Each structure stands twice: as C-alpha cells, then as structure tokens.
Amino acid sequence: MTEQWTVKRILDWTIPFFEKKAIPESRLSAELLLAEVLHCTRLELYVQFERFLTPHEREHFRNFVTRRAAGEPVQYILGHTSFMGLDIRVGPGVLIPRSETEILVDCVLEHLGTTGNQPQSALDIGSGSGCIAIALSKLANNVRVSAVEKSPTALEIARENARILEAPVTWIAGDFFEQLPHLAESFDIVVSNPPYVTGAEWQALETQVRDFEPKEALVGGGPDGLGFYRDLAAGLDRILNPGGAIFLETGHQQAKAVAAILEARGLSTAIRRDYSHIERVVIGKRN
C-alpha cells in the first residue's frame, strides 16, 4: 500500500480481495475492520471517502485484513460485538453472540412484561460471553439473574463484560449438570442457548466457525443434538418454580422435538421463528 490510499480506494481493493478468498459478508467485514482502525462508524466511512490513511493506520488495517483472510471471525479481530444494543467483549474460546439469540432474549423480556412487575429470578445455563444474562440484567425490570458457565475462559470474559456494563449477575462456575444437585434455589425463568449442533453439521460449518469458535459451545447432545434438552428436562422439577417458564434456543428442525420433550414433562409450549423464518426458540411454561 502506498501513501495515496484513501478510504474509498482501500475498500475498493479489500472487498474483492475478501470475495476472492470466499470470506462471508466481504463488504461488511471490510467496513467493520476499517471503521475500527479509523475509530468511526461504518456510516462515517462514507462521508470521508477521500481521507488518506496514515502509515500506522494502513499497517493496522493490513494486519486485520491478513487475519480475516485466514478465516478469523471479525468479532475476534475487533475483540467485541453488539448484542441487544450492548457492546460485548469476545475472544478465542468464547462463542460469538448471534442475532438469533437476540430473539431468545426478546421472548424472555416479553414474558417478563406479563408478570406484573413481580420480582423474578432467572438462570442462564451455558452463559458463554454472558450476553444473555447481562442483557436480561440490563433490560428487564425487577429480575435477579444468575448464570452458570463451565469454561474458565468464557467465564472470565463474562465477568469482565458484566463489570464493564455494570450488570449485577451472580456467576456460577462449573458444568451445570454437575452443579444441579448443589444449587441453593430454583428459578422463575430458565434460559439457555445450549450446544445443539450435531457432529455431521459441524463438518459442514463455515471455516470461520469450525476453525475458530469453541467446538464444545456448539456441538453436543449426541447424534441428534438433543441430549442437552433431554437432560435439562429431567432436572426441571429441581430448578423451575411452579408457574415458571423455560426459554431454549434450538437448531434447524429441532424445535418441534424439543417442544415434545418439554410437553412430556407436563409443560405447555410455544415456538418462535427467527429472522429467516426458522423455528428457533421453544418456550415451555409450567402451570
């Protein structure tokens, strides 16, 4: 890159380069990375097309482009991502929050809106970056949030996210099913985005997911991906209060099977679709 690289010229070079490398959402990747280097928003890039990059900015951006071209997710390169309007720190070893999971949180918030502002307790199982627990703590009124996470790496980042965002969350370290007999309370709300990807599905995932994100946060539950849901349903009498509700994110074509698992435990169920009209969230309510 020479001294004459402007914002427009560098984008015009980077986007086709990413496309040639088969990088998903090539334009979005290029714009997010350049906006980070220039400490501006994506929109602001378009009002300074003729701005020249300094040598330091070019070097910084070149490093970002090299990492992205190797398949590293944009969110890891930036070190953060947006979730429910909150800036969430992420990094290697931590699952990147998805837009589909915002629908899961929306469902919980809608439910909380029907509780008459009565104090509620919520448990987030497999919290990862802490995005669900923190969003509920920040966006819901009168709810006390606990979260359990077994990965020390993820738990450290979740705690840091909660500290930065000033979200009061009670963190529980360890595997949920090992912690289950020792939990001191049951909850009005249980929410989880568990590992539901099957081994076969894992092999077909994009490189940026398969080679960089933690496999244990995505793959689990046996050949059909439903093992977590079965185990959780078996423990609902222990953790879900009478009149309580459970909210579960599910994989493609899993929602009806997960609803059936909950119904077999006496819960009434409903299913919500995501932005792609895929059945994504299963809601179970205990009468």
C-alpha positions as CSV (number, residue, x, y, z in Angstrom):
1,M,0.0,0.0,0.0
2,T,1.3,3.5,-0.9
3,E,0.9,6.9,0.6
4,Q,-2.0,7.5,-1.7
5,W,-4.5,5.0,-0.2
6,T,-7.8,6.7,0.6
7,V,-10.7,5.2,2.5
8,K,-12.6,4.5,-0.8
9,R,-9.6,3.1,-2.6
10,I,-8.7,0.7,0.3
11,L,-12.3,-0.5,0.5
12,D,-12.4,-1.0,-3.3
13,W,-9.3,-3.2,-3.0
14,T,-10.2,-5.1,0.2
15,I,-13.8,-6.1,-0.7
16,P,-12.9,-8.0,-3.9
17,F,-9.9,-9.5,-2.1
18,F,-12.2,-10.9,0.5
19,E,-14.6,-12.1,-2.1
20,K,-11.8,-14.0,-3.9
21,K,-10.9,-15.6,-0.6
22,A,-14.6,-16.6,-0.2
23,I,-14.9,-14.6,3.0
24,P,-18.6,-14.4,4.1
25,E,-20.1,-10.9,4.0
26,S,-17.0,-9.4,2.4
27,R,-18.2,-5.8,2.3
28,L,-19.4,-5.9,5.9
29,S,-16.1,-7.4,7.1
30,A,-14.0,-4.7,5.3
31,E,-16.1,-1.9,6.5
32,L,-16.2,-3.1,10.2
33,L,-12.4,-3.6,10.2
34,L,-11.6,-0.2,8.6
35,A,-14.1,1.6,10.9
36,E,-12.3,0.1,13.9
37,V,-8.9,1.3,12.6
38,L,-10.2,4.8,12.0
39,H,-12.3,4.9,15.2
40,C,-15.5,5.7,13.4
41,T,-18.8,4.1,12.5
42,R,-19.4,2.3,9.2
43,L,-21.7,5.1,8.1
44,E,-18.9,7.7,8.8
45,L,-16.7,5.9,6.3
46,Y,-18.9,7.0,3.5
47,V,-18.6,10.7,4.3
48,Q,-14.8,10.6,4.4
49,F,-14.0,8.6,1.2
50,E,-11.2,10.9,0.2
51,R,-9.4,10.7,3.6
52,F,-5.9,9.4,3.4
53,L,-4.8,6.7,5.8
54,T,-1.7,7.3,7.8
55,P,1.1,4.7,7.6
56,H,0.2,3.5,11.1
57,E,-3.5,3.1,10.1
58,R,-2.5,1.2,6.9
59,E,-0.3,-1.2,8.9
60,H,-3.0,-1.7,11.4
61,F,-5.6,-2.4,8.7
62,R,-3.2,-4.7,6.8
63,N,-2.9,-6.8,9.9
64,F,-6.7,-7.0,10.2
65,V,-7.0,-8.0,6.6
66,T,-4.5,-10.8,6.9
67,R,-6.3,-12.3,9.9
68,R,-9.7,-12.0,8.2
69,A,-8.4,-13.6,5.0
70,A,-7.2,-16.5,7.1
71,G,-10.8,-17.0,8.2
72,E,-10.7,-15.5,11.7
73,P,-14.1,-14.0,12.7
74,V,-14.4,-10.2,12.5
75,Q,-15.7,-10.3,16.1
76,Y,-12.5,-11.9,17.4
77,I,-10.3,-9.5,15.4
78,L,-12.2,-6.5,16.9
79,G,-12.5,-8.1,20.3
80,H,-16.1,-7.1,20.7
81,T,-19.5,-7.3,19.1
82,S,-23.0,-5.9,19.5
83,F,-25.8,-7.8,21.2
84,M,-29.2,-6.3,22.2
85,G,-27.5,-2.9,21.8
86,L,-24.8,-3.8,24.3
87,D,-21.1,-3.9,23.5
88,I,-20.0,-7.4,24.4
89,R,-16.3,-8.5,24.6
90,V,-15.5,-11.7,22.8
91,G,-12.3,-13.6,22.0
92,P,-10.9,-17.1,21.2
93,G,-12.6,-19.7,23.4
94,V,-15.8,-17.8,23.6
95,L,-18.9,-18.3,21.4
96,I,-19.7,-15.2,19.4
97,P,-23.3,-14.0,20.1
98,R,-25.7,-14.4,17.2
99,S,-28.6,-12.3,16.1
100,E,-30.9,-15.3,16.5
101,T,-30.1,-15.3,20.2
102,E,-31.5,-11.8,20.5
103,I,-34.9,-13.4,19.7
104,L,-34.4,-15.7,22.7
105,V,-33.8,-12.7,24.9
106,D,-36.8,-10.9,23.4
107,C,-39.0,-13.8,24.3
108,V,-37.9,-13.6,27.9
109,L,-38.4,-9.9,28.0
110,E,-41.9,-10.3,26.6
111,H,-42.7,-12.9,29.2
112,L,-41.4,-10.6,32.0
113,G,-43.7,-7.9,30.7
114,T,-46.7,-10.2,31.6
115,T,-45.6,-10.8,35.2
116,G,-47.0,-7.6,36.6
117,N,-43.5,-6.3,37.7
118,Q,-43.4,-9.0,40.3
119,P,-39.8,-9.9,41.4
120,Q,-38.4,-12.7,39.2
121,S,-35.3,-14.9,39.3
122,A,-33.6,-16.1,36.2
123,L,-30.9,-18.7,35.4
124,D,-28.9,-18.6,32.2
125,I,-27.3,-22.0,31.5
126,G,-24.1,-22.1,29.5
127,S,-23.6,-18.4,29.6
128,G,-20.6,-18.1,27.3
129,S,-19.8,-14.4,26.9
130,G,-22.6,-13.6,29.4
131,C,-24.6,-11.8,26.7
132,I,-28.0,-13.3,27.6
133,A,-27.6,-12.9,31.4
134,I,-26.2,-9.4,31.0
135,A,-28.9,-8.3,28.6
136,L,-31.6,-9.5,30.9
137,S,-30.0,-7.8,33.9
138,K,-29.7,-4.5,32.0
139,L,-33.0,-4.5,30.0
140,A,-35.5,-6.2,32.4
141,N,-37.1,-4.6,35.5
142,N,-37.2,-6.4,38.8
143,V,-35.3,-9.6,37.7
144,R,-32.4,-11.2,39.6
145,V,-30.1,-13.0,37.2
146,S,-27.8,-16.0,37.8
147,A,-25.6,-17.7,35.2
148,V,-23.6,-20.9,35.0
149,E,-20.6,-21.4,32.8
150,K,-18.1,-24.3,32.8
151,S,-15.4,-22.7,30.6
152,P,-12.9,-20.7,32.6
153,T,-12.0,-18.6,29.6
154,A,-15.6,-17.8,28.8
155,L,-16.4,-17.2,32.5
156,E,-13.6,-14.7,32.8
157,I,-14.8,-12.7,29.8
158,A,-18.4,-12.9,31.0
159,R,-17.4,-11.5,34.4
160,E,-15.5,-8.7,32.7
161,N,-18.5,-7.9,30.4
162,A,-20.7,-7.7,33.5
163,R,-18.2,-5.4,35.2
164,I,-17.9,-3.1,32.3
165,L,-21.6,-2.9,31.7
166,E,-22.4,-2.7,35.4
167,A,-24.8,-5.7,35.2
168,P,-25.4,-7.4,38.5
169,V,-25.2,-11.1,37.7
170,T,-24.4,-14.0,40.1
171,W,-21.9,-16.2,38.3
172,I,-21.7,-20.0,39.0
173,A,-18.6,-21.8,37.8
174,G,-18.8,-25.4,36.6
175,D,-20.8,-27.8,34.5
176,F,-24.5,-27.2,35.0
177,F,-25.4,-30.8,35.4
178,E,-22.7,-31.3,38.0
179,Q,-23.8,-28.2,39.8
180,L,-27.5,-29.1,39.6
181,P,-27.7,-31.1,42.9
182,H,-26.0,-28.3,44.7
183,L,-28.0,-25.3,43.5
184,A,-29.4,-23.4,46.5
185,E,-32.6,-22.3,44.8
186,S,-35.0,-22.8,42.0
187,F,-35.9,-20.1,39.4
188,D,-38.9,-18.4,37.8
189,I,-37.1,-18.3,34.5
190,V,-34.6,-20.7,32.9
191,V,-33.0,-19.7,29.6
192,S,-30.3,-21.3,27.5
193,N,-28.6,-21.3,24.2
194,P,-27.0,-24.8,24.5
195,P,-24.7,-26.8,22.2
196,Y,-27.1,-28.4,19.7
197,V,-25.0,-28.8,16.5
198,T,-24.5,-32.4,15.5
199,G,-21.2,-33.9,14.6
200,A,-22.2,-34.1,10.9
201,E,-23.4,-30.4,10.9
202,W,-20.1,-29.3,12.5
203,Q,-18.2,-30.6,9.5
204,A,-20.3,-28.5,7.2
205,L,-20.0,-25.3,9.1
206,E,-18.1,-22.3,7.7
207,T,-14.3,-22.2,8.3
208,Q,-14.7,-19.1,10.4
209,V,-16.9,-21.1,12.8
210,R,-15.3,-24.6,12.7
211,D,-11.7,-23.5,12.9
212,F,-12.0,-20.7,15.4
213,E,-15.0,-20.9,17.7
214,P,-15.1,-23.3,20.6
215,K,-16.5,-26.6,19.5
216,E,-17.8,-27.5,23.0
217,A,-20.1,-24.5,22.9
218,L,-21.7,-25.6,19.6
219,V,-21.6,-29.4,19.4
220,G,-23.2,-31.7,21.9
221,G,-26.2,-33.8,22.6
222,G,-25.4,-37.0,20.7
223,P,-26.2,-37.7,17.1
224,D,-29.4,-35.8,17.0
225,G,-28.2,-32.8,19.0
226,L,-31.0,-33.1,21.6
227,G,-29.1,-34.6,24.5
228,F,-28.9,-31.3,26.5
229,Y,-32.6,-30.7,26.2
230,R,-33.4,-34.2,27.5
231,D,-31.0,-33.9,30.4
232,L,-32.3,-30.4,31.3
233,A,-36.0,-31.5,31.1
234,A,-35.2,-34.3,33.5
235,G,-34.0,-31.7,36.0
236,L,-36.7,-29.1,35.6
237,D,-38.5,-30.2,38.8
238,R,-35.3,-29.2,40.6
239,I,-34.8,-25.8,39.1
240,L,-38.0,-24.4,37.6
241,N,-40.6,-22.9,40.0
242,P,-44.3,-23.6,39.7
243,G,-45.7,-21.1,37.2
244,G,-42.2,-20.7,35.8
245,A,-41.1,-20.6,32.2
246,I,-38.1,-22.0,30.2
247,F,-36.7,-20.5,27.0
248,L,-34.5,-22.6,24.8
249,E,-32.7,-21.8,21.5
250,T,-32.8,-24.7,19.1
251,G,-31.1,-25.7,15.9
252,H,-32.6,-26.1,12.4
253,Q,-35.6,-28.6,12.5
254,Q,-35.1,-29.3,16.3
255,A,-37.9,-27.1,17.7
256,K,-40.8,-29.5,17.5
257,A,-38.7,-32.3,19.0
258,V,-37.6,-30.0,21.9
259,A,-41.2,-28.9,22.5
260,A,-42.2,-32.6,22.7
261,I,-39.5,-33.2,25.3
262,L,-40.9,-30.4,27.4
263,E,-44.5,-31.4,26.9
264,A,-43.7,-34.9,28.1
265,R,-42.7,-33.2,31.4
266,G,-46.1,-31.5,31.6
267,L,-45.2,-28.1,30.2
268,S,-47.3,-26.2,27.7
269,T,-45.1,-25.0,24.8
270,A,-44.9,-22.4,22.0
271,I,-42.4,-21.9,19.2
272,R,-41.0,-18.7,17.9
273,R,-39.3,-18.3,14.5
274,D,-36.1,-16.3,13.8
275,Y,-35.4,-13.7,11.1
276,S,-35.1,-16.4,8.5
277,H,-38.4,-17.9,9.5
278,I,-36.7,-20.9,11.0
279,E,-38.3,-22.3,14.2
280,R,-35.7,-21.2,16.6
281,V,-37.0,-20.7,20.2
282,V,-39.0,-23.1,22.3
283,I,-40.9,-21.6,25.2
284,G,-42.2,-24.0,27.9
285,K,-44.5,-22.9,30.8
286,R,-45.3,-24.7,33.9
287,N,-48.8,-24.2,35.1
